[in-house]
Amino acid sequence: MADEYEIDDVDDDIDDEFRGRDMDGSGSDTDDYDYSNSKATDTSAAEARAGKDIQGIPWDRLSITREKYRQTRLEQYKNYENIPNSGEGSGKDCINTKKGCNYYEFRRNARSVKSTILHFQLRNLVWATTKHDVYLMSHFSINHWSSLTSTRTEVLDVSGHVAPSEKHPGSLLEGFTQTQVSTLSVKDKLLVAGGFQGELICKHLDRPGISYCSKTTYDDNAITNAVEIYSSPSGAVHFTASNNDCGVREFDMEKFQLNKHFRFPWPVNHTSLSPDGRLLVIVGDNPDGLVVDSQTGKTVVPLCGHLDFSFASAWHPDGVSFATGNQDKTCRIWDARNLSKSVAVLKGNLGAIRSIRYTSDGRYMAMAEPADFVHVYDVKNGYEMEQEVDFFGEISGISFSPDTEALFVGVWDRTYGSLLEYGRRQNYAYLDSLI
């Protein structure tokens, strides 16, 4: 994972493009509109159906149409690459998908929720625990958002000093100060935040205080890139932390201790455990990923095909297939029974695939680009049909609710930052037979 290209650079690009100048190089009317004083109002499904922009962008007051701006964004967005021209070389294997499907319908855009990003390559900062409950980062605060009551509640403030209120062997009782949260994971009642200096902060949502603090490494290159929470075969809650020091660590949250520590030849950006708990998919600062034995860390097989560094992975609930996302603008689908090559390659529109999620029933897969696009694929039909969720702004994270009913997208933008909510469309045609 890169250190030298900060998120502010990306934000400045958007801010300059979107508000400071017209896309065709001529003078812009955007300065005539006072964005800072405009009231941030939510957009409902009814308003969107009536023609309001889902993000509340007043296109009628701007000198550029939405269509023109979209085209310019596609042409001018700078995709970050560690290996030059990887995005151009990856397109030849991609399947042609049928776009225009509508699996999840727009429900609401909550602009009172400001979802933020700390590092431009790490986009796993939004987590839904039910179809109404979402956890996300907002600067130095981890917030809970209830879409049912439209209320935002601070769960954890990491701007000052945080320390565990429980005593467990190995826990850093002195805690941390001003933790810069780089990644987040929330599942059931456990929240784990990973920091820029290798910090791990664990909080149980059903009890006060912080349960456990740990520092994975005192390396200079210590960023916690990803955290995944899961249940072991015995039912115990565990999580894995992927780190820039080339390590993957497994923690047991029943015993509050480090269980395993695997080392790899390159920084690990994301890790996914197979549903049966036997295999780990490891991706990081190397074009090839790895499938390793979860007990020993030994490589089972390399994953060859991507052309740049990878930052996303996810297993399908059936445990047979999984997906990896890369800075070469592609997501590759793999069959664990034959990993000699990927079985499908899906192409993004403007940038790296930074986040991947499957619905718990395995019917849909969502992949997020760095900005503007989330793609939802029909897995049952071989990923050949997709819904394209189209908006403007950097993506802080995506999350399906555990019951598959909701899809949440965090949008990070100085003016139009928000939380987008979509609801799964249901086919009630079977009810016709009862009439």
Protein Blocks (a to p, Z undefined) as FASTA:
>chain_A
ZZklcfklmmmmmmmmmmmpcfkopacfklmpcfklpccddddfklmmnopafklpafkl
pcbdfklmmmmmmmmoccddfbghklmmmmmmpccddehiafbccfbdcfkbccddfblk
bccfbccfbfkbccddehjaccdddfklopacdfbdckbccddfbdcehiafklpahiac
fbdcdehjbccdddfkopacdddfkbgcjfbdcdfbfcfblccfbdcddddfkopacddd
ddfkopacdddfklopafbdcddfbdcfbdcddfklpaccdddjdfbdcdddfklopafb
dcehiabdcfbdcddfklmaccdddfkopacdddfklckbcfbdcddfklccfbdcddfk
lmaccdddfbhpacdddfknoopaccddddedddfbdcddfklmaccdddddfklgccdd
ddddddfklmmmmZZ
